[in-house]
Amino acid sequence: MNILIIDDERTVLRTVYSQLSEMGLTAKRIDSAESAEEARRLMEQYGYDIFLCDIVMPKEDGISFAKWVLERQPDAKIIFLTAYADIHYMREAISMHSFDYVLQPVEPEDLRNVVERAVAQIKIEQKNRELMNTGAFFQDYEENILEIGALEYLTGGKDVGNTYLRRLVVRHGRSKPGESLYMPVMVQILKSEKKLEEIEKPILRVIYQNILDEVFQSLHVRSIIMLEENRKDFALLLYWNKELSHDRETLVEKLEEFRILAFRVLQTSVAVYCGDFAIPADFASIMSPLLQARDNNVRQESRVFRCWKYMNDAASRSYELQLGTWKKLLDQDYFVNFRESIMTYINGDSHRGNMNASSMMNLHQSVTQIILLYLVDHQISSDRIFDENLNYLTYMNAWQRVDLFENALKHITDRLQEIVGKRNSRDIIQEVIEYIQHHLDRDLAVSEIAEYAGMNSEYLTKLFKKNTGYTLKEYITNEKMESAKMLLATTDLSVTLIAGYVGYGNYSNFTRSFKQLVGCTPAEYRKKS
């Protein structure tokens, strides 16, 4: 595995090279180049897997060079290192599927993390390619039979399945019975860009296994995968020697890495449900809360769920039922109702004795996630909410006392009320309409208009339709045709020129759109006028 650093500043080259050299990576070569031209010359001599590339460089910028690399080497991992926190650069980097984007000066630990993730993904992809190329389907019928029987036992509780489960554990075990500790895990497939059902089941199992092996290698934790017949959701048994004394949170962090790598490698979004530590005799009872948590994930959240809390914390189970209501109240801008509903729940549960520090912290995390999603969806910067009256660190510690949390929640909802109140929807719609009318001579995209309005595209489209009765695309087309009709009726300009004036570069497309909307061709309309 080879790494190439490209930057026009020698100081940066030396610093990054020094940091990489001290990491103890398995890279055969770590080279540097001061320009895209020099990088191409090096690529003719050596092959590189990872590129750490500056964006702003003389003669040829990093974006252009990265596109050139990916056209010839689609599996290359491009990590942009730049001192410019420019949204246009970020958007361009994301659109070309670069691996990551890091701002300079980068801390050694941050650089290590991003490079090690790139190395891990390369290893997994190499293993998967080897599997595909050799056609090693590993048609292990015994393994498949044991999986089906074990899953039937875990998800349905049939006694006969216990035999299959015990045999599966023995088959995979590398230590004597009683020496291992286990953690049952359920993985739910939420959304996938790939058709997982078309991948051979043994191959899909090995792909998952490669990811898990890469993630858990440092902890010496092994895994048993049990795929369901629909090739979607599957169960895991993580196991390790008892002497290693792993804690739950360490395993949760590794499962979060698995979730991220599953998305990168398979373009598949998953939710992961973790059970408590167990011995084989307890597997079925441990799996029940995992299946319940999966069924309760109605919002299709892609994250790691700590389901052992469902077993021991009655409050954490009860507030999960409230999250959907709270999210709906916030989405509809009912800020006071949102705050009062949460506090009514907290105060009621406190009187019943169910609200303790642990449950309060869990509720705080869930409410925070709802609020942050709202800010992202409505294009509201967090620094407009967290200020000198309530900084983010203070808010994150507010779970420790109910009165602190209530005050923090009041500050947030008051700020949202103020911000959204200023964003009068009628004013926004009028601004959008004026923007469209001033840019009819261009091919307007909904994303461009949404960026101008400072709003999410989907949200703006819904708001525009609600206030005007038209979608943005319909309104743009109508305005263009009205302008074209005026020019046809009052000028002698050619139809081709008029098409250009209303943002159509193609005469045929303009004529087709005009006829669909007006009912006749532009020439016929001019004649009638």
C-alpha positions as CSV (number, residue, x, y, z in Angstrom):
1,M,0.0,0.0,0.0
2,N,1.5,3.3,-1.1
3,I,0.7,6.9,-0.1
4,L,1.3,10.1,-2.0
5,I,1.2,13.6,-0.5
6,I,0.6,16.5,-2.9
7,D,1.0,20.2,-1.8
8,D,2.7,23.2,-3.2
9,E,4.1,24.2,0.2
10,R,7.2,22.4,1.3
11,T,6.6,23.0,4.9
12,V,3.2,21.2,4.8
13,L,4.8,18.4,2.8
14,R,7.5,17.9,5.4
15,T,5.0,18.1,8.3
16,V,2.5,15.6,6.9
17,Y,5.3,13.3,5.7
18,S,6.8,13.3,9.2
19,Q,3.4,12.6,10.9
20,L,2.7,9.7,8.6
21,S,6.2,8.2,9.0
22,E,5.7,8.1,12.8
23,M,2.4,6.3,12.6
24,G,3.9,2.9,11.9
25,L,1.6,2.3,8.9
26,T,1.9,-0.8,6.7
27,A,2.6,1.4,3.7
28,K,5.5,0.4,1.4
29,R,6.0,3.9,0.2
30,I,5.2,7.4,1.4
31,D,6.1,9.9,-1.3
32,S,5.5,13.7,-1.8
33,A,5.0,16.0,-4.8
34,E,4.9,19.8,-5.0
35,S,2.4,19.8,-8.0
36,A,-0.1,17.8,-9.8
37,E,2.4,17.5,-12.7
38,E,5.0,16.0,-10.4
39,A,2.4,13.7,-8.9
40,R,1.6,12.3,-12.3
41,R,5.2,11.5,-13.0
42,L,5.5,9.6,-9.7
43,M,2.4,7.7,-10.5
44,E,4.0,6.4,-13.8
45,Q,6.7,4.8,-11.6
46,Y,4.7,3.7,-8.6
47,G,1.1,2.9,-7.9
48,Y,-0.6,4.7,-5.0
49,D,-3.7,3.8,-3.0
50,I,-4.1,6.8,-0.8
51,F,-3.7,10.5,-1.9
52,L,-3.4,13.4,0.6
53,C,-4.0,16.3,-1.7
54,D,-4.1,20.1,-1.3
55,I,-7.0,21.8,-3.1
56,V,-5.6,25.3,-3.9
57,M,-2.4,24.8,-6.0
58,P,-0.9,26.8,-8.9
59,K,-1.4,25.6,-12.5
60,E,-3.8,22.7,-11.6
61,D,-5.9,22.5,-8.4
62,G,-6.4,19.5,-6.3
63,I,-10.1,18.9,-7.3
64,S,-9.1,18.6,-11.0
65,F,-6.2,16.3,-10.2
66,A,-8.4,14.1,-8.0
67,K,-10.9,13.7,-10.8
68,W,-8.1,12.7,-13.1
69,V,-6.9,10.0,-10.6
70,L,-10.4,8.6,-9.9
71,E,-11.1,8.3,-13.6
72,R,-8.1,6.0,-13.9
73,Q,-8.2,4.4,-10.4
74,P,-11.8,4.5,-9.0
75,D,-10.8,2.6,-5.8
76,A,-8.2,5.3,-4.8
77,K,-8.9,7.1,-1.5
78,I,-8.6,10.9,-1.9
79,I,-8.1,12.8,1.3
80,F,-8.2,16.6,0.8
81,L,-5.9,18.6,3.1
82,T,-6.6,22.3,2.8
83,A,-6.5,25.5,4.9
84,Y,-9.6,26.8,3.1
85,A,-13.0,26.0,4.8
86,D,-14.9,26.9,1.7
87,I,-18.4,25.4,1.2
88,H,-17.9,25.2,-2.6
89,Y,-14.7,23.1,-2.2
90,M,-16.5,20.9,0.3
91,R,-19.5,20.4,-2.0
92,E,-17.2,19.6,-4.9
93,A,-15.1,17.2,-2.9
94,I,-18.3,15.4,-1.6
95,S,-19.8,15.2,-5.1
96,M,-16.8,13.4,-6.5
97,H,-16.9,10.8,-3.7
98,S,-13.6,11.7,-2.1
99,F,-12.8,9.8,1.0
100,D,-12.5,12.7,3.4
101,Y,-11.9,16.4,3.8
102,V,-9.5,17.7,6.5
103,L,-8.7,21.3,7.4
104,Q,-5.0,22.3,7.9
105,P,-3.2,22.5,10.2
106,V,-4.3,19.0,11.1
107,E,-3.6,17.4,14.5
108,P,-1.5,14.2,14.3
109,E,-4.3,12.2,16.0
110,D,-7.0,13.4,13.5
111,L,-4.6,12.6,10.6
112,R,-4.0,9.2,12.0
113,N,-7.7,8.5,12.3
114,V,-8.6,9.4,8.7
115,V,-5.6,7.6,7.2
116,E,-6.3,4.4,9.3
117,R,-9.9,4.4,8.2
118,A,-8.8,4.7,4.6
119,V,-6.3,1.8,5.1
120,A,-9.0,-0.3,6.7
121,Q,-11.5,0.3,3.9
122,I,-8.8,-0.6,1.3
123,K,-8.1,-3.9,3.0
124,I,-11.8,-4.8,3.1
125,E,-12.3,-3.9,-0.5
126,Q,-9.3,-6.0,-1.5
127,K,-10.6,-9.0,0.4
128,N,-14.0,-8.6,-1.2
129,R,-12.4,-8.3,-4.7
130,E,-10.4,-11.5,-4.1
131,L,-13.6,-13.2,-3.1
132,M,-15.4,-12.1,-6.2
133,N,-12.5,-12.8,-8.6
134,T,-11.8,-16.3,-7.4
135,G,-15.5,-17.2,-7.3
136,A,-15.0,-18.7,-3.8
137,F,-18.7,-19.1,-2.8
138,F,-17.9,-21.4,0.1
139,Q,-21.1,-23.4,-0.3
140,D,-21.0,-24.7,3.3
141,Y,-24.4,-26.3,3.7
142,E,-23.8,-27.3,7.3
143,E,-23.1,-23.7,8.2
144,N,-26.3,-22.5,6.5
145,I,-28.5,-25.2,8.2
146,L,-27.0,-24.3,11.6
147,E,-27.6,-20.5,11.0
148,I,-31.3,-21.0,10.1
149,G,-31.9,-23.2,13.1
150,A,-30.1,-20.8,15.5
151,L,-32.0,-17.8,14.1
152,E,-35.3,-19.6,14.5
153,Y,-34.5,-20.3,18.1
154,L,-33.3,-16.7,18.8
155,T,-36.2,-14.9,17.1
156,G,-38.9,-17.4,17.9
157,G,-37.8,-19.2,21.0
158,K,-38.3,-22.7,19.7
159,D,-36.5,-25.2,21.9
160,V,-35.3,-27.3,18.9
161,G,-33.2,-24.3,17.8
162,N,-31.1,-24.5,20.9
163,T,-29.4,-27.5,19.5
164,Y,-28.4,-25.7,16.3
165,L,-27.2,-22.7,18.3
166,R,-25.0,-24.7,20.6
167,R,-23.5,-26.5,17.6
168,L,-22.9,-23.2,15.8
169,V,-21.1,-21.8,18.9
170,V,-19.0,-24.9,19.2
171,R,-18.2,-24.8,15.5
172,H,-16.8,-21.3,15.7
173,G,-15.4,-21.4,19.2
174,R,-11.6,-21.3,19.5
175,S,-11.5,-21.8,23.3
176,K,-12.9,-24.3,25.7
177,P,-16.6,-24.1,26.8
178,G,-17.0,-21.6,29.6
179,E,-14.0,-19.6,28.7
180,S,-15.8,-17.1,26.4
181,L,-18.2,-14.3,27.0
182,Y,-20.8,-13.3,24.4
183,M,-22.8,-10.2,23.3
184,P,-25.8,-10.9,21.0
185,V,-26.3,-8.2,18.4
186,M,-29.1,-7.6,15.8
187,V,-28.3,-5.6,12.6
188,Q,-31.2,-4.1,10.7
189,I,-30.8,-3.1,7.1
190,L,-32.5,0.3,6.6
191,K,-31.6,1.4,3.1
192,S,-29.1,0.1,0.5
193,E,-27.9,1.4,-2.8
194,K,-27.0,-2.1,-3.7
195,K,-29.4,-5.0,-4.3
196,L,-28.2,-7.2,-1.4
197,E,-30.7,-10.0,-2.3
198,E,-28.8,-10.4,-5.6
199,I,-25.5,-11.1,-3.8
200,E,-24.8,-14.8,-3.0
201,K,-25.5,-15.5,0.6
202,P,-22.1,-17.0,1.4
203,I,-20.4,-14.0,-0.3
204,L,-22.5,-11.5,1.6
205,R,-21.6,-13.3,4.8
206,V,-17.9,-13.1,4.1
207,I,-18.2,-9.4,3.2
208,Y,-19.8,-8.7,6.6
209,Q,-17.2,-11.0,8.2
210,N,-14.3,-9.0,6.6
211,I,-15.7,-5.8,7.9
212,L,-16.2,-7.2,11.4
213,D,-12.7,-8.8,11.5
214,E,-11.1,-5.5,10.5
215,V,-13.0,-3.5,13.1
216,F,-12.6,-6.0,16.1
217,Q,-9.1,-7.2,15.3
218,S,-7.4,-5.0,17.9
219,L,-9.7,-6.3,20.6
220,H,-9.4,-10.0,19.7
221,V,-13.2,-10.2,19.5
222,R,-14.6,-12.7,17.0
223,S,-18.1,-12.9,15.5
224,I,-20.6,-15.4,14.3
225,I,-23.0,-14.1,11.6
226,M,-26.5,-15.5,11.1
227,L,-28.1,-14.2,8.0
228,E,-31.9,-14.3,7.5
229,E,-33.2,-15.7,4.3
230,N,-34.2,-12.3,3.0
231,R,-30.5,-11.3,3.0
232,K,-31.4,-8.2,5.0
233,D,-31.5,-8.2,8.8
234,F,-29.0,-10.5,10.5
235,A,-27.9,-11.5,14.0
236,L,-24.4,-11.5,15.4
237,L,-22.7,-13.2,18.3
238,L,-19.6,-11.3,19.4
239,Y,-17.4,-13.4,21.6
240,W,-14.0,-13.1,23.4
241,N,-12.0,-14.7,26.1
242,K,-13.3,-13.7,29.6
243,E,-9.8,-12.7,30.7
244,L,-9.9,-9.7,28.2
245,S,-12.5,-7.9,30.4
246,H,-14.0,-5.7,27.6
247,D,-16.6,-3.1,28.7
248,R,-19.8,-2.4,26.8
249,E,-19.0,1.1,25.6
250,T,-15.7,-0.1,24.0
251,L,-17.7,-2.7,22.0
252,V,-20.4,-0.1,21.2
253,E,-17.6,2.2,19.7
254,K,-16.4,-0.7,17.5
255,L,-19.9,-1.4,16.4
256,E,-20.3,2.2,15.4
257,E,-17.2,1.7,13.2
258,F,-18.8,-1.3,11.7
259,R,-21.9,0.7,10.9
260,I,-19.9,3.4,9.1
261,L,-17.8,0.9,7.2
262,A,-20.9,-1.0,6.1
263,F,-22.2,2.2,4.6
264,R,-18.9,2.9,2.8
265,V,-18.3,-0.6,1.5
266,L,-21.9,-1.7,0.7
267,Q,-23.6,1.8,0.4
268,T,-25.9,0.3,3.0
269,S,-27.4,2.2,6.0
270,V,-27.9,0.0,9.1
271,A,-29.1,0.2,12.7
272,V,-27.3,-1.9,15.2
273,Y,-29.0,-3.2,18.4
274,C,-26.6,-4.4,21.2
275,G,-27.6,-6.8,23.9
276,D,-26.0,-7.4,27.3
277,F,-23.1,-9.8,28.1
278,A,-24.4,-13.3,28.2
279,I,-23.6,-17.0,28.2
280,P,-25.2,-19.3,25.5
281,A,-28.1,-20.3,27.8
282,D,-29.3,-16.7,28.0
283,F,-29.1,-15.8,24.3
284,A,-32.9,-16.1,23.6
285,S,-33.9,-13.9,26.5
286,I,-31.2,-11.3,25.6
287,M,-32.4,-11.2,22.0
288,S,-36.0,-10.3,22.9
289,P,-35.3,-6.6,23.7
290,L,-33.2,-6.3,20.6
291,L,-36.1,-7.5,18.4
292,Q,-38.4,-5.1,20.3
293,A,-36.0,-2.2,19.8
294,R,-35.8,-3.0,16.0
295,D,-39.6,-3.0,15.7
296,N,-39.8,0.3,17.7
297,N,-37.3,2.0,15.3
298,V,-40.2,3.6,13.3
299,R,-38.0,6.6,12.4
300,Q,-35.5,4.3,10.7
301,E,-32.6,5.8,12.6
302,S,-29.1,4.6,11.6
303,R,-27.2,4.4,14.8
304,V,-26.1,1.9,17.6
305,F,-28.8,1.2,20.2
306,R,-27.7,0.2,23.7
307,C,-30.5,-2.3,24.3
308,W,-29.3,-3.5,27.7
309,K,-30.8,-0.3,29.0
310,Y,-34.2,-1.6,27.8
311,M,-33.8,-4.5,30.2
312,N,-32.9,-2.4,33.3
313,D,-34.4,1.0,32.8
314,A,-38.2,1.3,32.7
315,A,-38.0,5.0,32.1
316,S,-35.9,4.6,29.0
317,R,-38.4,2.2,27.5
318,S,-41.3,4.5,28.2
319,Y,-39.9,7.8,26.8
320,E,-39.1,6.0,23.5
321,L,-42.8,6.0,22.8
322,Q,-42.9,9.8,23.2
323,L,-40.1,10.6,20.8
324,G,-42.3,10.5,17.7
325,T,-44.7,12.9,19.2
326,W,-42.0,15.3,20.3
327,K,-40.4,15.2,16.8
328,K,-43.7,16.0,15.2
329,L,-44.4,18.9,17.5
330,L,-41.0,20.4,16.7
331,D,-41.3,19.8,12.9
332,Q,-44.6,21.7,13.0
333,D,-42.9,24.6,14.8
334,Y,-45.0,24.1,18.0
335,F,-42.0,25.1,20.2
336,V,-43.9,25.8,23.4
337,N,-45.9,22.5,23.1
338,F,-42.6,20.6,22.4
339,R,-41.0,22.0,25.6
340,E,-44.1,21.5,27.8
341,S,-44.6,17.9,26.6
342,I,-41.1,16.9,27.5
343,M,-41.2,18.6,30.9
344,T,-44.6,17.1,31.7
345,Y,-43.2,13.6,30.9
346,I,-40.1,14.2,33.0
347,N,-42.0,15.6,36.0
348,G,-44.5,12.8,35.8
349,D,-41.9,10.1,35.7
350,S,-40.0,11.7,38.5
351,H,-43.0,11.5,40.8
352,R,-43.3,7.8,39.9
353,G,-39.7,7.2,40.8
354,N,-38.6,6.2,37.3
355,M,-36.5,9.2,36.5
356,N,-32.9,8.8,37.6
357,A,-29.5,10.1,36.4
358,S,-29.1,7.3,33.8
359,S,-32.6,7.7,32.3
360,M,-32.3,11.5,32.4
361,M,-29.0,11.3,30.4
362,N,-30.6,9.0,27.8
363,L,-33.6,11.2,27.4
364,H,-31.4,14.3,27.0
365,Q,-29.4,12.5,24.3
366,S,-32.6,11.6,22.4
367,V,-34.1,15.1,22.7
368,T,-30.7,16.6,21.5
369,Q,-30.8,14.4,18.4
370,I,-34.3,15.7,17.6
371,I,-33.3,19.3,18.0
372,L,-30.1,18.9,15.9
373,L,-32.0,17.2,13.1
374,Y,-34.4,20.1,13.1
375,L,-31.5,22.6,12.9
376,V,-30.0,20.7,9.9
377,D,-33.3,20.4,8.1
378,H,-34.1,24.1,8.5
379,Q,-30.6,25.3,7.7
380,I,-30.2,27.0,11.2
381,S,-26.6,27.3,12.4
382,S,-26.1,26.0,15.9
383,D,-24.2,29.2,16.9
384,R,-27.5,31.0,16.6
385,I,-29.0,28.8,19.3
386,F,-26.0,28.3,21.7
387,D,-24.6,31.7,22.8
388,E,-23.2,33.4,25.9
389,N,-26.5,32.7,27.7
390,L,-26.3,29.0,27.0
391,N,-23.1,27.6,25.5
392,Y,-23.1,24.1,24.0
393,L,-21.0,22.5,26.8
394,T,-23.4,23.8,29.5
395,Y,-26.3,22.4,27.5
396,M,-24.6,19.0,27.1
397,N,-24.3,18.8,30.9
398,A,-27.8,19.9,31.6
399,W,-29.1,16.4,32.1
400,Q,-27.6,16.3,35.6
401,R,-30.5,18.3,37.0
402,V,-34.1,18.7,35.9
403,D,-34.2,22.5,36.5
404,L,-31.0,22.9,34.4
405,F,-32.5,20.9,31.6
406,E,-35.8,22.9,31.7
407,N,-33.9,26.2,31.6
408,A,-31.8,25.0,28.7
409,L,-34.8,23.7,26.8
410,K,-36.6,27.1,27.4
411,H,-33.7,29.0,26.0
412,I,-33.5,26.8,22.9
413,T,-37.2,26.9,22.1
414,D,-37.3,30.7,22.7
415,R,-34.4,31.2,20.3
416,L,-36.1,28.9,17.7
417,Q,-39.4,30.9,18.1
418,E,-37.5,34.1,17.5
419,I,-35.6,32.8,14.5
420,V,-38.5,31.0,12.8
421,G,-40.8,33.9,13.6
422,K,-38.6,36.3,11.6
423,R,-38.6,33.8,8.7
424,N,-42.1,34.7,7.7
425,S,-43.0,32.2,5.0
426,R,-44.8,34.8,2.9
427,D,-41.7,37.0,2.8
428,I,-39.5,34.0,1.8
429,I,-41.9,33.0,-1.0
430,Q,-41.9,36.6,-2.3
431,E,-38.1,36.6,-2.2
432,V,-38.0,33.3,-4.1
433,I,-40.5,34.6,-6.7
434,E,-38.4,37.8,-7.3
435,Y,-35.3,35.7,-7.6
436,I,-36.9,33.5,-10.2
437,Q,-38.2,36.5,-12.2
438,H,-34.7,38.1,-12.2
439,H,-33.1,34.9,-13.5
440,L,-35.5,33.7,-16.1
441,D,-32.7,33.8,-18.7
442,R,-31.0,30.9,-16.9
443,D,-31.6,27.2,-16.4
444,L,-32.7,27.5,-12.8
445,A,-32.2,24.5,-10.5
446,V,-34.3,24.0,-7.3
447,S,-31.1,23.5,-5.3
448,E,-29.8,26.9,-6.4
449,I,-33.0,28.6,-5.3
450,A,-33.0,26.7,-2.0
451,E,-29.4,27.8,-1.3
452,Y,-30.4,31.4,-2.1
453,A,-33.3,31.2,0.4
454,G,-31.0,29.5,3.0
455,M,-33.4,26.5,3.3
456,N,-33.5,22.8,2.7
457,S,-34.6,22.0,-0.9
458,E,-37.4,19.6,0.2
459,Y,-38.7,22.0,2.9
460,L,-38.7,25.0,0.5
461,T,-40.6,23.0,-2.2
462,K,-43.3,22.0,0.3
463,L,-43.5,25.6,1.6
464,F,-43.7,27.1,-1.9
465,K,-46.4,24.6,-3.0
466,K,-48.4,25.3,0.2
467,N,-48.4,29.1,-0.5
468,T,-48.7,29.2,-4.3
469,G,-50.3,25.9,-5.3
470,Y,-47.4,25.2,-7.7
471,T,-44.2,23.3,-7.3
472,L,-41.0,25.3,-7.9
473,K,-40.4,23.6,-11.2
474,E,-44.0,24.3,-12.4
475,Y,-43.8,28.0,-11.3
476,I,-40.4,28.5,-13.1
477,T,-41.8,27.0,-16.3
478,N,-45.0,29.1,-16.1
479,E,-43.0,32.3,-15.6
480,K,-40.7,31.4,-18.5
481,M,-43.6,30.8,-20.8
482,E,-45.4,34.0,-19.8
483,S,-42.2,35.9,-20.6
484,A,-41.9,34.1,-23.9
485,K,-45.6,34.9,-24.8
486,M,-45.0,38.6,-24.1
487,L,-41.9,38.7,-26.3
488,L,-43.7,36.8,-29.1
489,A,-46.6,39.2,-29.0
490,T,-44.7,42.4,-28.7
491,T,-41.4,42.0,-30.6
492,D,-40.1,40.7,-33.9
493,L,-37.3,38.6,-32.2
494,S,-36.8,35.1,-33.7
495,V,-38.2,32.2,-31.7
496,T,-34.6,31.0,-31.2
497,L,-33.5,34.2,-29.6
498,I,-36.6,34.2,-27.4
499,A,-35.8,30.7,-26.3
500,G,-32.4,31.9,-25.2
501,Y,-33.9,34.9,-23.3
502,V,-36.0,32.6,-21.2
503,G,-33.2,30.2,-20.4
504,Y,-33.6,27.5,-23.0
505,G,-30.4,26.6,-24.8
506,N,-32.2,24.1,-27.0
507,Y,-34.8,25.3,-29.4
508,S,-36.6,22.0,-29.5
509,N,-37.0,21.8,-25.7
510,F,-38.4,25.3,-25.7
511,T,-40.9,24.6,-28.4
512,R,-42.0,21.3,-26.7
513,S,-42.5,23.0,-23.3
514,F,-44.3,25.9,-24.8
515,K,-46.7,23.7,-26.7
516,Q,-47.4,21.5,-23.6
517,L,-48.3,24.6,-21.5
518,V,-49.9,27.0,-24.0
519,G,-51.4,24.4,-26.4
520,C,-49.7,25.7,-29.6
521,T,-46.3,26.3,-31.0
522,P,-44.5,29.6,-30.5
523,A,-45.0,30.5,-34.2
524,E,-48.7,29.7,-34.0
525,Y,-49.0,31.8,-30.9
526,R,-47.3,34.8,-32.6
527,K,-49.6,34.5,-35.6
528,K,-52.7,34.5,-33.3
529,S,-51.4,37.5,-31.4
